[in-house]
Amino acid sequence: MIELLEKVLISKHGLFATFVAGFGGLFSDALFGTYGFITTLIIAFIILFIGMRRENDIANLYNNEIIPIPVVISIDDNTPIKMLFKSLLSKINEEDSRFDNLMDKLEKYFNISSNMLMFKYDGDMYDNARLISFLQIIRYELNDVQNRLDNKAQFHILYLRRPAYGFALGGMFRSDGIVVYQNNDYKNRLDRVASIDSRKYKEKTNKYKKFDIIKDFKNKENKKLLIVIQISSHNVSTENISFQNVENIITIRSKGNGTIPVDKESVDSGVWIEYAQEIYNVINKIKSDFDEIKIAHSMPEAVAVIVGMALENYWNIDVYQFDNSCYKEVINLKQINYYF
């Protein structure tokens, strides 16, 4: 009760009630005598009571509900991260108006600032040690947020811009229930594309509705495999110098036109999760036949994050990123098993 009263007194209702009781009381006493002073005090107490009701409602909401926590992670992207963070906050409020002025309340009640939720990596993209340190910082900060919220946080993740890093990021979130967003550069908007509240992305399936699976095995004695994931319009070139010595290839090619629907019905039914589920199943069924697996891709960042959640970080899988006319190894997923 004392803590609630302290919050009320520093709120706008508390400050206004103090102003009314103090300055208003002096003037009303001078003009109308005792009755004016008493009336002013009653008005101040009414304002204070309204403030207490409002603060109590907010406290109950934040103490008993799952709290959406916006998280923006940027790698090699020039978009101002604070602008993206504001857009994500607006999107969360648009979907649930109870969390209006979310950051103000998080800072007020839990001492959680926006700086704890924005992460921008500007270093060498192929410095694995530095990348892993970056991921460790993210995990440390978000664990702290979870602790402050008694594990009631639901992280709303906007990640951009390199899908290869999304695989590693997803592995870091493998045990969390998260909401994933995709940045749409062409329409200048954010789309909520998946709510991860189950392990559907790892469920077994033998039917591939989203992809055509094309196998090109020239030498099965060779235990190295290239997996090409083709969703976006940019085509992965298996003839690239980076893959000159590859003899076995599986291409997971989207049956669509290079886009995944973002309408509410499609997202709520888990279409984006189904894409990740089918990719995971292809890899899971073939992994024991090869000692080394390389992944090259053309895909949205959000799908990469969900696939990373499914793959986790136990397999010997090298993820590549297209950069300056060739494909460069970003990270081996098994490498980060020791850190998360």
N, C-alpha and C positions, 0 to 999 in steps of 0.2 A: 504493500500500500504506500509506504514511504517513497519507494523508488518510482511508483506511478505518479505520485504527487510532485516529485522533483521534475519528472518529464513534462508534466502539465504546466508547471510554473515557468519553464523556459520555452514553452510552446507559444504560438501567436495568441492563443486564447488566454494563457496565463499572463503574458505581457500586457494584453489589452485589459484584462480584469484588474491588474495592478494599476494601470494608468487611470482607469475609471474610478477605482477606490481611492487612489491618492489625489490626483489633480481634480477629478470630478467631485470628490467628496468635499474638498476645500471650497470650491465655487458654490456647490449646492447648499453647503452649510451657511455660507455668507449670504446667499440670496434667499434661501427658503427655510433656513433654520434647521432644527433637529430632524424634522420630517424629511427634508430634502437630503440630508446626510444619510439617514437610514435607507431611503429609497435608492440612493446611489450604491450603498453597500449591498443591497438586495440584488441590484442589477449586476454588480461585480461577481457576486456569488453564483448567479445564474450563468454568467459567461464561464466562470470557473467550472461549474458543474457540466456544462456542455463540453468543455475541453476535456474533462476527466472521462466522460462517456466516449468521446472520440478516441482518446489515447488508449482507453481500455479495449475498445473494439480493435484498434490496430494491433495492440499487444496480443490479444487473443488470436488474431489472424496469423501473426508471425510466430506465435508459439505453438500453434496447432496445425498449421498447414505446411505442405511442401512449398518451399520458397524458390521461385525461379531466380537463378543467378546468372546474369549475362557474362559471357567470357569471349573475348576477341583475341585470336592468335594470328599473327601476321608474319609471314616469311617471304622476303623478297617481293614485297608489295608496296607501292608508293602511295596508296590511299591513306590519308590521315587516319590513324587508328582511333582517335577520339571521335571523329565523325562517324566511323563505323559503330563505335560503342553506343553513341546516342541513337543511331538508327536501330540497333538491336534492342535498346531499352524501349523505344517507341513501339517496336513490333511486339514485345512482351506485353506492354500495357494495352495494345490493341486487342490482343487475344484474351486478356484477363484484366479488366479495369480495376479490380481490387488492389492491384499492385501499381497504382498510380504513384508517381514520385518515388519509385522503388529505391534508388540510390540514397536519397535523403533518409529514408527509413532504415535502410541497412546500416548507414553510418551512425544514425542516431541511436538505434537499439543494439547494434552488434559491433560497432566500430569497424565496419567493413567499408573501405574506400574503393573508388573506381580504379585507382592505381594498382590495387591487388588483383584486378580482373582483366587487365590489358597487358598483352605480351607481344613485343615486337622484336624479331630477330634480324639483325642487320649485318651479321658476320658472314664469314665464308660458308657458303652452303654445303661445301664438301668437307668441312672440318668436323669429323664425326664426334670427337671428344667435346667440342664446343656445342654441337647440336644436342648431345645427350645432357650436357649441363643445363642447357636451355630447357629441355623437357623436365629435368629434375626440379628446376625452379618453379615451373608451372605446377607440377605435382605437389610440391611443398606448400605453395600458396593456397592451392585449392583444398588441400587437406586441412589447412588452418581455417579456411572458411567453413568447411564441413564441421569442424570441431566447435566453432563459435555458434553454429546453428543446430547443434546436437544432431548432426547427420540428417537434417531435413532439407538440405540444399539439393535442387535439381539444376544441374549446369546446362545452360543454353549456349551451345558452342557455335560460334562463327569462326571458321578457319579459312584462310586464304594465304598464299595463292598457289603453292606448289603441291600437287596431289601426292607426290612421293613421300613427303613428310607427313601427309595425312595418315598413311599406313602406320607410321611409328606413333603418331599422336593417338590414333584409335587403340593401339595396343596398350597405351598408358591408361585409357579409360575403360578397359575391357570389363571391369566389374561394376561400372557405374550406370545408373539410369540417366541418360542425357537426352537433350533435344538438339537436333542438328539443323543448321541453317546453311543455305547456299546463297552466295552473292551473285546477283544477276547484273552484270556490267551493262548489258545492252538496254535493259529497262530501268537501270538505276534503282534497284530495290533488293530487299532481302526476302527470301522465301523460307519459311519453316518447311523442311522436307521430311523429317523423321523424328518420331518420339520413341526412344529406345526404352521400353518398359518390360521387355522379355528378351529371351535369347533366340528369337525367331530367325535372326540372321545366321544362326548356326544349325538350324533344324535341317534334317536330311531331306533331300528332294532328288527324284530321278527324272523329273520333267523340267525342261528348260523352256520357259515361256518368253523370257526376255532376250535370250541370246541364242545364236547359232554357235556350236562348238566345232571347230575345225582342227583336226589333228594332222600334222605333217611330220612323221617320224622317219628320218632317213637312216638312222643308226641307233637301234635300241640298245646296243651294247654301250653306247656312250651315255653316261648317267647324268648328263647335264641337260636341263630343259629350259627353254624360254617360253614364258606365258605372256601373251599379248592381250591386254584388255582394251577393247575398242568400243567406246561409247560416244565420245565427242566427235566433232567434225574433223579434227586433226587426225590424220592416219599415221599409225605407227609403221615405220619402214623397217621391215626385218632384213632388208638389204643394206642397212646402215653399217658403216665400218665397225661400229661397236659390237655387232653381232655376226661378224664374218665367219667365225668358227662354230657357230651354232648349227647343230644338225637335227635337233628335235624341237618342234614348235607346236604349241597349242594356242590357237587364236579364239578368244571369247569375244565374239562380235555381236553388238546390239542389233536386234531385229528392227528397232525403231529408226527414226530419222536423225538421230544424234542428240535428241533432247528427251528428258524424262519429265512427265507432266507434274506441275506444281499446284494444280487445283486442289481444293480442300478435300474433295472426295477421294482423289488418288492418294494424297498424302496420308489421310486418316486410315485408308485401307492398307497402307504400308508398302506402296509401290517401290519407293526408294530402298526400303529394307529388302524387298524381294530381289532387286538387282544385286545387292551385296550378298544375299543368301546363295544365289546361283553361282556367283564368282567363287565364293568360299567352297561350295560343294565340288566344283571342278577341281580346285586345288587340293582339297582334302582327299579326293579319290585317287589322285595321281601322285601325291607326294611321296609315298613309300616306294615308288618305282624309280626315283631319281635321288641322287645324292646332293645335287645342287639345283636350285631353281632361281631363275631370274625373272623379274616382272618388269615389263615395259607397258606403258599405258597412255591412253588418251581418254580422260574421264573427269567428271566434276569432283571437286575437292571433297564434297560431303559424302559421296559414295566411297572415296578412299578412306575416310575416317571410319565409316561403318565396317568396311572390309577389314580394316586394321583391328577393329574390336573383335572380329571373328577369328582372324589369324593369330591374334595375340603376339607373343614373342618367343615361341618355343621352336620354330622351324628355321632351317637353314635357307632363308629366302633373301635374295638381294633385290632391292628395289631401285629402279633406275628412273632418272628424270631427263627429259629432252632439254638440251641447253646448247646453244651455239652450234647447231647442225649435227650434234651427235648426242648419244645417250650416255649419261654419266651415273655411276653408282652413287647412291645417296647413303644408304645404310643397309646393314644386314639385320633383319628383325630379331634374330636370335641374339645379336650383340647386346640389345637393350634388356634382355632377360635378367641380367645381373643388377639392374638398377631399379626395376619396378616390379 
